Amino acid sequence: MSKYLLLGGYSPEAWTRMMETPGDREAAVRKSCQDAGGSMEAFYWAFGADDYVLIADFPDDVSAGAFSVGLASSGALHDVRTIKLITKEEGQALLDKGKAVAAGYQKPGA
């Protein structure tokens, strides 16, 4: 499983519905993660440009994308973003490969 960070905002209509009929958004999001084959690690509301922050595990990019598209298609969210997170070990492997690429890269005009 890979870890993903999901960010976004609620529409004004969604905020109105949540104020009028409060519910357990965390439970709803957890179920949707499971429906996409994933599991939710953490769910937070946030101040600023994003209204929510979610960390979840999904078996692959397609499942993570399906989760995002499924929720975004409801119209209750906006600016939905899905970011694949990498481990420290994956980051080191990335740097090692990047070093090899940089060594052989020819700059424009060189």
KERO-558709 format. One record per atom (N, C-alpha, C, CB): atom name; residue number from 1; x negated, y, z; residue in one letter. Coordinates in steps of 0.001 Angstrom, whole numbers, padded with zeros to 6 digits. Last residue first. Glycine has a CB too. Example, Ala and Ser with C-alpha at 12.3 -4.5 7.8 and 13.67 -1.06 7.14 Angstrom:
BEGIN
- name | resi | px | py | pz | resn
- N | 2 | -012850 | -002250 | 007080 | s
- CA | 2 | -013670 | -001060 | 007140 | s
- C | 2 | -012900 | 000030 | 007870 | s
- CB | 2 | -014084 | -000598 | 005725 | s
- N | 1 | -013190 | -005690 | 007800 | a
- CA | 1 | -012300 | -004500 | 007800 | a
- C | 1 | -013200 | -003300 | 007800 | a
- CB | 1 | -011308 | -004473 | 009046 | a
***
This chain:
BEGIN
- name | resi | px | py | pz | resn
- N | 110 | -024707 | 023408 | -024318 | a
- CA | 110 | -026031 | 022916 | -023878 | a
- C | 110 | -026706 | 022129 | -024988 | a
- CB | 110 | -025898 | 022033 | -022613 | a
- N | 109 | -022158 | 024157 | -024920 | g
- CA | 109 | -023240 | 025022 | -025372 | g
- C | 109 | -024627 | 024543 | -024983 | g
- CB | 109 | -023034 | 026383 | -024837 | g
- N | 108 | -020769 | 022618 | -022099 | p
- CA | 108 | -020532 | 023292 | -023364 | p
- C | 108 | -021719 | 024218 | -023695 | p
- CB | 108 | -019203 | 024094 | -023311 | p
- N | 107 | -022855 | 020026 | -020672 | k
- CA | 107 | -022088 | 021271 | -020554 | k
- C | 107 | -021851 | 021874 | -021935 | k
- CB | 107 | -022823 | 022284 | -019644 | k
- N | 106 | -022595 | 016636 | -020568 | q
- CA | 106 | -023257 | 017710 | -021301 | q
- C | 106 | -022348 | 018940 | -021260 | q
- CB | 106 | -023575 | 017282 | -022783 | q
- N | 105 | -022987 | 014280 | -018001 | y
- CA | 105 | -022115 | 015253 | -018663 | y
- C | 105 | -022942 | 016342 | -019329 | y
- CB | 105 | -021130 | 015875 | -017656 | y
- N | 104 | -024479 | 012525 | -016488 | g
- CA | 104 | -024439 | 012330 | -017938 | g
- C | 104 | -023635 | 013357 | -018702 | g
- CB | 104 | -023898 | 011003 | -018233 | g
- N | 103 | -024124 | 013392 | -013879 | a
- CA | 103 | -025487 | 013207 | -014386 | a
- C | 103 | -025514 | 013079 | -015901 | a
- CB | 103 | -026121 | 011975 | -013756 | a
- N | 102 | -021370 | 013298 | -013520 | a
- CA | 102 | -022031 | 014607 | -013589 | a
- C | 102 | -023432 | 014496 | -014180 | a
- CB | 102 | -022103 | 015239 | -012198 | a
- N | 101 | -020994 | 010511 | -013330 | v
- CA | 101 | -020403 | 011266 | -014442 | v
- C | 101 | -021123 | 012590 | -014623 | v
- CB | 101 | -018899 | 011507 | -014204 | v
- N | 100 | -022328 | 010003 | -010927 | a
- CA | 100 | -022769 | 009353 | -012158 | a
- C | 100 | -022230 | 010090 | -013390 | a
- CB | 100 | -022315 | 007882 | -012176 | a
- N | 99 | -020768 | 011536 | -009183 | k
- CA | 99 | -022195 | 011832 | -009318 | k
- C | 99 | -022735 | 011233 | -010616 | k
- CB | 99 | -022984 | 011287 | -008102 | k
- N | 98 | -018323 | 010223 | -009355 | g
- CA | 98 | -018443 | 011598 | -009830 | g
- C | 98 | -019888 | 011996 | -010054 | g
- CB | 98 | -017799 | 012549 | -008848 | g
- N | 97 | -018924 | 007855 | -008053 | k
- CA | 97 | -018636 | 007828 | -009489 | k
- C | 97 | -018781 | 009216 | -010095 | k
- CB | 97 | -017223 | 007285 | -009748 | k
- N | 96 | -019309 | 008939 | -005466 | d
- CA | 96 | -020363 | 008164 | -006114 | d
- C | 96 | -020158 | 008106 | -007626 | d
- CB | 96 | -020411 | 006749 | -005536 | d
- N | 95 | -016810 | 010116 | -004970 | l
- CA | 95 | -018011 | 010957 | -005047 | l
- C | 95 | -019155 | 010229 | -005751 | l
- CB | 95 | -018453 | 011386 | -003640 | l
- N | 94 | -015214 | 007795 | -004926 | l
- CA | 94 | -014946 | 008858 | -005885 | l
- C | 94 | -016176 | 009739 | -006067 | l
- CB | 94 | -013750 | 009702 | -005432 | l
- N | 93 | -016275 | 006502 | -002711 | a
- CA | 93 | -016388 | 005862 | -004028 | a
- C | 93 | -016159 | 006883 | -005140 | a
- CB | 93 | -015378 | 004699 | -004157 | a
- N | 92 | -015476 | 008368 | -000761 | q
- CA | 92 | -016898 | 008136 | -000999 | q
- C | 92 | -017127 | 007484 | -002354 | q
- CB | 92 | -017490 | 007265 | 000109 | q
- N | 91 | -012690 | 008099 | -000974 | g
- CA | 91 | -013321 | 009385 | -001238 | g
- C | 91 | -014802 | 009229 | -001518 | g
- CB | 91 | -013112 | 010324 | -000069 | g
- N | 90 | -012341 | 005505 | -000102 | e
- CA | 90 | -012012 | 005833 | -001494 | e
- C | 90 | -012654 | 007153 | -001897 | e
- CB | 90 | -010484 | 005904 | -001690 | e
- N | 89 | -013090 | 005942 | 002571 | e
- CA | 89 | -013855 | 005009 | 001728 | e
- C | 89 | -013589 | 005274 | 000248 | e
- CB | 89 | -013499 | 003546 | 002076 | e
- N | 88 | -011103 | 007675 | 003435 | k
- CA | 88 | -012495 | 008109 | 003482 | k
- C | 88 | -013348 | 007240 | 002555 | k
- CB | 88 | -013035 | 008050 | 004931 | k
- N | 87 | -008287 | 007395 | 001152 | t
- CA | 87 | -009008 | 007112 | 002390 | t
- C | 87 | -010423 | 007675 | 002307 | t
- CB | 87 | -009045 | 005591 | 002667 | t
- N | 86 | -006026 | 009720 | -000294 | i
- CA | 86 | -007086 | 008728 | -000429 | i
- C | 86 | -007803 | 008576 | 000909 | i
- CB | 86 | -008086 | 009131 | -001548 | i
- N | 85 | -002634 | 010250 | -001318 | l
- CA | 85 | -003728 | 010466 | -000379 | l
- C | 85 | -004777 | 009370 | -000563 | l
- CB | 85 | -003205 | 010489 | 001084 | l
- N | 84 | -000798 | 011776 | -003811 | k
- CA | 84 | -001401 | 010517 | -003373 | k
- C | 84 | -002596 | 010846 | -002483 | k
- CB | 84 | -001835 | 009632 | -004598 | k
- N | 83 | 001966 | 013747 | -003435 | i
- CA | 83 | 000505 | 013789 | -003497 | i
- C | 83 | -000029 | 012463 | -002972 | i
- CB | 83 | -000071 | 014996 | -002675 | i
- N | 82 | 004726 | 015210 | -004779 | t
- CA | 82 | 004217 | 013949 | -004264 | t
- C | 82 | 002717 | 013927 | -004490 | t
- CB | 82 | 004911 | 012727 | -004945 | t
- N | 81 | 007172 | 017692 | -004279 | r
- CA | 81 | 005826 | 017339 | -004714 | r
- C | 81 | 005383 | 016063 | -004020 | r
- CB | 81 | 004835 | 018486 | -004427 | r
- N | 80 | 009918 | 019628 | -005081 | v
- CA | 80 | 009488 | 018330 | -004565 | v
- C | 80 | 008116 | 017998 | -005158 | v
- CB | 80 | 010535 | 017211 | -004906 | v
- N | 79 | 011356 | 022036 | -005411 | d
- CA | 79 | 009887 | 022032 | -005315 | d
- C | 79 | 009346 | 020746 | -004692 | d
- CB | 79 | 009416 | 023228 | -004497 | d
- N | 78 | 014321 | 021126 | -003577 | h
- CA | 78 | 013626 | 021848 | -004643 | h
- C | 78 | 012128 | 021790 | -004380 | h
- CB | 78 | 014115 | 023326 | -004737 | h
- N | 77 | 017315 | 019190 | -002936 | l
- CA | 77 | 015924 | 019553 | -002693 | l
- C | 77 | 015387 | 020386 | -003855 | l
- CB | 77 | 015059 | 018292 | -002488 | l
- N | 76 | 019786 | 018438 | -003726 | a
- CA | 76 | 019685 | 018999 | -002378 | a
- C | 76 | 018284 | 019517 | -002069 | a
- CB | 76 | 020079 | 017955 | -001351 | a
- N | 75 | 019863 | 017110 | -006099 | g
- CA | 75 | 020146 | 018543 | -006138 | g
- C | 75 | 020020 | 019214 | -004781 | g
- CB | 75 | 021524 | 018774 | -006679 | g
- N | 74 | 019193 | 014487 | -006429 | s
- CA | 74 | 020401 | 014775 | -005641 | s
- C | 74 | 020811 | 016236 | -005739 | s
- CB | 74 | 020178 | 014406 | -004183 | s
- N | 73 | 016774 | 014217 | -007628 | s
- CA | 73 | 017945 | 014198 | -008503 | s
- C | 73 | 019242 | 014511 | -007759 | s
- CB | 73 | 018060 | 012849 | -009175 | s
- N | 72 | 014987 | 014036 | -005530 | a
- CA | 72 | 015098 | 015315 | -006242 | a
- C | 72 | 016351 | 015366 | -007100 | a
- CB | 72 | 013864 | 015551 | -007113 | a
- N | 71 | 015282 | 011314 | -004834 | l
- CA | 71 | 015710 | 012363 | -003911 | l
- C | 71 | 015908 | 013690 | -004629 | l
- CB | 71 | 014693 | 012527 | -002788 | l
- N | 70 | 014302 | 010070 | -007202 | g
- CA | 70 | 015612 | 009735 | -006653 | g
- C | 70 | 016140 | 010809 | -005719 | g
- CB | 70 | 015545 | 008421 | -005922 | g
- N | 69 | 011756 | 011155 | -007421 | v
- CA | 69 | 012750 | 011450 | -008451 | v
- C | 69 | 014160 | 011174 | -007929 | v
- CB | 69 | 012477 | 010619 | -009720 | v
- N | 68 | 010555 | 010013 | -005100 | s
- CA | 68 | 010629 | 011471 | -005311 | s
- C | 68 | 011714 | 011847 | -006303 | s
- CB | 68 | 009287 | 012005 | -005800 | s
- N | 67 | 010872 | 007231 | -005614 | f
- CA | 67 | 011394 | 007843 | -004393 | f
- C | 67 | 011584 | 009345 | -004595 | f
- CB | 67 | 010446 | 007576 | -003201 | f
- N | 66 | 009448 | 007010 | -007997 | a
- CA | 66 | 010883 | 006699 | -007979 | a
- C | 66 | 011552 | 007307 | -006758 | a
- CB | 66 | 011109 | 005179 | -007999 | a
- N | 65 | 006857 | 007595 | -007096 | g
- CA | 65 | 007527 | 008481 | -008046 | g
- C | 65 | 009028 | 008263 | -008067 | g
- CB | 65 | 006965 | 008278 | -009434 | g
- N | 64 | 006413 | 005357 | -005496 | a
- CA | 64 | 006375 | 006700 | -004900 | a
- C | 64 | 007091 | 007699 | -005800 | a
- CB | 64 | 004915 | 007152 | -004658 | a
- N | 63 | 006582 | 003367 | -007490 | s
- CA | 63 | 007521 | 003369 | -006354 | s
- C | 63 | 007576 | 004737 | -005682 | s
- CB | 63 | 007120 | 002297 | -005323 | s
- N | 62 | 004435 | 004115 | -009121 | v
- CA | 62 | 005789 | 004049 | -009679 | v
- C | 62 | 006824 | 004100 | -008552 | v
- CB | 62 | 005973 | 002759 | -010525 | v
- N | 61 | 002193 | 003831 | -007478 | d
- CA | 61 | 002612 | 005168 | -007905 | d
- C | 61 | 004036 | 005187 | -008451 | d
- CB | 61 | 001660 | 005695 | -008957 | d
- N | 60 | 002890 | 001346 | -004898 | d
- CA | 60 | 002255 | 001830 | -006114 | d
- C | 60 | 002810 | 003203 | -006470 | d
- CB | 60 | 002467 | 000838 | -007276 | d
- N | 59 | 003961 | 000826 | -002381 | p
- CA | 59 | 003098 | -000182 | -002990 | p
- C | 59 | 002357 | 000313 | -004232 | p
- CB | 59 | 003915 | -001384 | -003350 | p
- N | 58 | 003663 | 003515 | -000036 | f
- CA | 58 | 004373 | 002870 | -001133 | f
- C | 58 | 003423 | 001881 | -001794 | f
- CB | 58 | 004906 | 003920 | -002166 | f
- N | 57 | 004089 | 005252 | 002983 | d
- CA | 57 | 003323 | 004246 | 002259 | d
- C | 57 | 004232 | 003653 | 001184 | d
- CB | 57 | 002778 | 003132 | 003227 | d
- N | 56 | 004267 | 008766 | 003780 | a
- CA | 56 | 004856 | 007446 | 003565 | a
- C | 56 | 003880 | 006548 | 002832 | a
- CB | 56 | 006168 | 007554 | 002780 | a
- N | 55 | 005052 | 011721 | 005292 | i
- CA | 55 | 003943 | 010827 | 004982 | i
- C | 55 | 004536 | 009425 | 004908 | i
- CB | 55 | 002776 | 010922 | 006060 | i
- N | 54 | 006498 | 014828 | 004628 | l
- CA | 54 | 006715 | 013400 | 004807 | l
- C | 54 | 005426 | 012664 | 004465 | l
- CB | 54 | 007896 | 012895 | 003928 | l
- N | 53 | 007858 | 017849 | 005482 | v
- CA | 53 | 006604 | 017157 | 005210 | v
- C | 53 | 006845 | 015692 | 005547 | v
- CB | 53 | 005393 | 017764 | 006042 | v
- N | 52 | 010048 | 020531 | 004526 | y
- CA | 52 | 009784 | 019222 | 005104 | y
- C | 52 | 008421 | 018709 | 004657 | y
- CB | 52 | 010886 | 018228 | 004714 | y
- N | 51 | 009976 | 023045 | 003474 | d
- CA | 51 | 010913 | 022798 | 004571 | d
- C | 51 | 010679 | 021457 | 005241 | d
- CB | 51 | 012333 | 022868 | 004065 | d
- N | 50 | 007374 | 025181 | 002434 | d
- CA | 50 | 007957 | 023843 | 002465 | d
- C | 50 | 008838 | 023683 | 003693 | d
- CB | 50 | 006859 | 022768 | 002452 | d
- N | 49 | 006620 | 027790 | 002958 | a
- CA | 49 | 007080 | 027460 | 001607 | a
- C | 49 | 007751 | 026089 | 001549 | a
- CB | 49 | 005910 | 027500 | 000632 | a
- N | 48 | 007668 | 027980 | 006404 | g
- CA | 48 | 006866 | 028401 | 005266 | g
- C | 48 | 007476 | 027971 | 003951 | g
- CB | 48 | 005472 | 027854 | 005382 | g
- N | 47 | 007887 | 025263 | 008737 | f
- CA | 47 | 008098 | 026664 | 008393 | f
- C | 47 | 007267 | 026968 | 007153 | f
- CB | 47 | 007716 | 027613 | 009583 | f
- N | 46 | 009313 | 021954 | 008522 | a
- CA | 46 | 008192 | 022882 | 008559 | a
- C | 46 | 008657 | 024303 | 008274 | a
- CB | 46 | 007120 | 022464 | 007555 | a
- N | 45 | 010029 | 018707 | 009828 | w
- CA | 45 | 010488 | 019940 | 009208 | w
- C | 45 | 009366 | 020943 | 009398 | w
- CB | 45 | 011854 | 020452 | 009828 | w
- N | 44 | 008558 | 015515 | 009184 | y
- CA | 44 | 008617 | 016761 | 009940 | y
- C | 44 | 009345 | 017822 | 009135 | y
- CB | 44 | 007204 | 017243 | 010313 | y
- N | 43 | 007881 | 012148 | 009509 | f
- CA | 43 | 008762 | 013116 | 008855 | f
- C | 43 | 008850 | 014343 | 009754 | f
- CB | 43 | 010189 | 012509 | 008579 | f
- N | 42 | 005766 | 009328 | 008909 | a
- CA | 42 | 006097 | 010533 | 009677 | a
- C | 42 | 006974 | 011450 | 008832 | a
- CB | 42 | 004808 | 011278 | 010132 | a
- N | 41 | 005976 | 006895 | 007501 | e
- CA | 41 | 005100 | 006996 | 008665 | e
- C | 41 | 005497 | 008176 | 009536 | e
- CB | 41 | 003638 | 007128 | 008229 | e
- N | 40 | 008196 | 004803 | 005821 | m
- CA | 40 | 007915 | 006157 | 006280 | m
- C | 40 | 007034 | 006105 | 007521 | m
- CB | 40 | 009224 | 006921 | 006572 | m
- N | 39 | 007517 | 002581 | 003167 | s
- CA | 39 | 007830 | 002768 | 004579 | s
- C | 39 | 007385 | 004170 | 004998 | s
- CB | 39 | 007140 | 001674 | 005459 | s
- N | 38 | 008927 | 001264 | 000064 | g
- CA | 38 | 007924 | 001867 | 000931 | g
- C | 38 | 008337 | 001893 | 002383 | g
- CB | 38 | 007627 | 003252 | 000478 | g
- N | 37 | 010810 | 000571 | -001781 | g
- CA | 37 | 009764 | -000408 | -001489 | g
- C | 37 | 008689 | 000104 | -000550 | g
- CB | 37 | 009129 | -000852 | -002754 | g
- N | 36 | 012897 | 002245 | -002022 | a
- CA | 36 | 011871 | 002345 | -003073 | a
- C | 36 | 010714 | 001380 | -002824 | a
- CB | 36 | 011337 | 003779 | -003160 | a
- N | 35 | 014259 | 001719 | 000290 | d
- CA | 35 | 014917 | 001385 | -000973 | d
- C | 35 | 013931 | 001419 | -002140 | d
- CB | 35 | 016075 | 002351 | -001239 | d
- N | 34 | 012508 | 002867 | 002130 | q
- CA | 34 | 012628 | 001414 | 002080 | q
- C | 34 | 013271 | 000961 | 000772 | q
- CB | 34 | 013443 | 000907 | 003272 | q
- N | 33 | 013050 | 005554 | 001590 | c
- CA | 33 | 011685 | 005018 | 001425 | c
- C | 33 | 011741 | 003500 | 001273 | c
- CB | 33 | 010781 | 005407 | 002640 | c
- N | 32 | 015737 | 005635 | 002345 | s
- CA | 32 | 015380 | 005856 | 000945 | s
- C | 32 | 013969 | 005372 | 000648 | s
- CB | 32 | 015506 | 007334 | 000593 | s
- N | 31 | 015457 | 005221 | 005117 | k
- CA | 31 | 016179 | 004242 | 004298 | k
- C | 31 | 015820 | 004391 | 002825 | k
- CB | 31 | 017695 | 004396 | 004487 | k
- N | 30 | 014085 | 007588 | 005797 | r
- CA | 30 | 013475 | 006282 | 006059 | r
- C | 30 | 014125 | 005207 | 005183 | r
- CB | 30 | 013607 | 005908 | 007559 | r
- N | 29 | 016029 | 009504 | 005189 | v
- CA | 29 | 014784 | 009475 | 004414 | v
- C | 29 | 014095 | 008119 | 004584 | v
- CB | 29 | 013834 | 010627 | 004853 | v
- N | 28 | 017945 | 008878 | 007133 | a
- CA | 28 | 018307 | 008846 | 005717 | a
- C | 28 | 017070 | 008743 | 004838 | a
- CB | 28 | 019112 | 010089 | 005342 | a
- N | 27 | 016491 | 009304 | 009484 | a
- CA | 27 | 017015 | 007963 | 009188 | a
- C | 27 | 017368 | 007831 | 007709 | a
- CB | 27 | 018256 | 007664 | 010054 | a
- N | 26 | 016016 | 012060 | 009254 | e
- CA | 26 | 014894 | 011126 | 009304 | e
- C | 26 | 015357 | 009713 | 008957 | e
- CB | 26 | 014237 | 011144 | 010696 | e
- N | 25 | 018507 | 013208 | 009446 | r
- CA | 25 | 017822 | 013231 | 008146 | r
- C | 25 | 016666 | 012239 | 008126 | r
- CB | 25 | 017307 | 014649 | 007829 | r
- N | 24 | 021201 | 012655 | 011020 | d
- CA | 24 | 019831 | 012211 | 011227 | d
- C | 24 | 019132 | 012118 | 009872 | d
- CB | 24 | 019794 | 010844 | 011970 | d
- N | 23 | 023149 | 015671 | 010914 | g
- CA | 23 | 022976 | 014225 | 010830 | g
- C | 23 | 021507 | 013900 | 011041 | g
- CB | 23 | 023479 | 013671 | 009463 | g
- N | 22 | 025604 | 018204 | 011202 | p
- CA | 22 | 024256 | 017697 | 011490 | p
- C | 22 | 024227 | 016169 | 011419 | p
- CB | 22 | 023782 | 018175 | 012883 | p
- N | 21 | 027439 | 019889 | 009376 | t
- CA | 21 | 027555 | 018491 | 009770 | t
- C | 21 | 026163 | 017933 | 010011 | t
- CB | 21 | 028306 | 017664 | 008693 | t
- N | 20 | 026641 | 022553 | 009144 | e
- CA | 20 | 028047 | 022240 | 009390 | e
- C | 20 | 028233 | 020823 | 009911 | e
- CB | 20 | 028853 | 022428 | 008122 | e
- N | 19 | 023915 | 022333 | 008646 | m
- CA | 19 | 024367 | 023113 | 009803 | m
- C | 19 | 025811 | 022761 | 010160 | m
- CB | 19 | 024243 | 024625 | 009520 | m
- N | 18 | 023924 | 020772 | 006324 | m
- CA | 18 | 023281 | 020238 | 007527 | m
- C | 18 | 023699 | 021010 | 008773 | m
- CB | 18 | 021759 | 020278 | 007378 | m
- N | 17 | 025244 | 022489 | 004523 | r
- CA | 17 | 025859 | 021197 | 004884 | r
- C | 17 | 025243 | 020635 | 006164 | r
- CB | 17 | 025697 | 020178 | 003732 | r
- N | 16 | 023328 | 024571 | 004427 | t
- CA | 16 | 024697 | 024829 | 004888 | t
- C | 16 | 025363 | 023533 | 005335 | t
- CB | 16 | 025530 | 025499 | 003775 | t
- N | 15 | 021126 | 023222 | 003330 | w
- CA | 15 | 021032 | 023807 | 004669 | w
- C | 15 | 022422 | 024051 | 005248 | w
- CB | 15 | 020234 | 025124 | 004630 | w
- N | 14 | 022235 | 022610 | 000811 | a
- CA | 14 | 021875 | 021523 | 001729 | a
- C | 14 | 021755 | 022040 | 003156 | a
- CB | 14 | 020555 | 020861 | 001293 | a
- N | 13 | 022523 | 025162 | -000291 | e
- CA | 13 | 023717 | 024345 | -000058 | e
- C | 13 | 023428 | 023207 | 000920 | e
- CB | 13 | 024239 | 023776 | -001383 | e
- N | 12 | 019851 | 025955 | -000558 | p
- CA | 12 | 020734 | 026661 | 000382 | p
- C | 12 | 021988 | 025850 | 000705 | p
- CB | 12 | 021134 | 028021 | -000193 | p
- N | 11 | 017791 | 022954 | -000618 | s
- CA | 11 | 018576 | 023993 | -001291 | s
- C | 11 | 019411 | 024730 | -000252 | s
- CB | 11 | 019488 | 023381 | -002402 | s
- N | 10 | 014652 | 022375 | 000989 | y
- CA | 10 | 016090 | 022111 | 000877 | y
- C | 10 | 016760 | 023258 | 000146 | y
- CB | 10 | 016731 | 021909 | 002273 | y
- N | 9 | 011425 | 021559 | -000416 | g
- CA | 9 | 012368 | 022404 | 000300 | g
- C | 9 | 013796 | 021940 | 000098 | g
- CB | 9 | 012225 | 023842 | -000142 | g
- N | 8 | 008411 | 019601 | 000092 | g
- CA | 8 | 009457 | 020260 | -000687 | g
- C | 8 | 010363 | 021088 | 000196 | g
- CB | 8 | 010275 | 019239 | -001450 | g
- N | 7 | 006177 | 016787 | -000093 | l
- CA | 7 | 006539 | 018126 | 000382 | l
- C | 7 | 007668 | 018671 | -000466 | l
- CB | 7 | 005322 | 019084 | 000345 | l
- N | 6 | 004471 | 013920 | 000842 | l
- CA | 6 | 005576 | 014477 | 000061 | l
- C | 6 | 006024 | 015767 | 000723 | l
- CB | 6 | 006763 | 013467 | -000056 | l
- N | 5 | 001687 | 011960 | 000529 | l
- CA | 5 | 002214 | 013143 | 001203 | l
- C | 5 | 003290 | 013712 | 000293 | l
- CB | 5 | 001081 | 014209 | 001511 | l
- N | 4 | 001052 | 008459 | 000737 | y
- CA | 4 | 001461 | 009636 | -000024 | y
- C | 4 | 001956 | 010729 | 000916 | y
- CB | 4 | 002555 | 009269 | -001044 | y
- N | 3 | -000982 | 005553 | 000568 | k
- CA | 3 | -000352 | 006587 | 001383 | k
- C | 3 | -000097 | 007820 | 000519 | k
- CB | 3 | -001238 | 006946 | 002612 | k
- N | 2 | -000427 | 002254 | -000690 | s
- CA | 2 | -001117 | 003538 | -000706 | s
- C | 2 | -000299 | 004557 | 000069 | s
- CB | 2 | -001363 | 004020 | -002154 | s
- N | 1 | -000845 | -001180 | 000000 | m
- CA | 1 | 000000 | 000000 | 000000 | m
- C | 1 | -000886 | 001237 | 000000 | m
- CB | 1 | 000959 | 000001 | 001218 | m
***
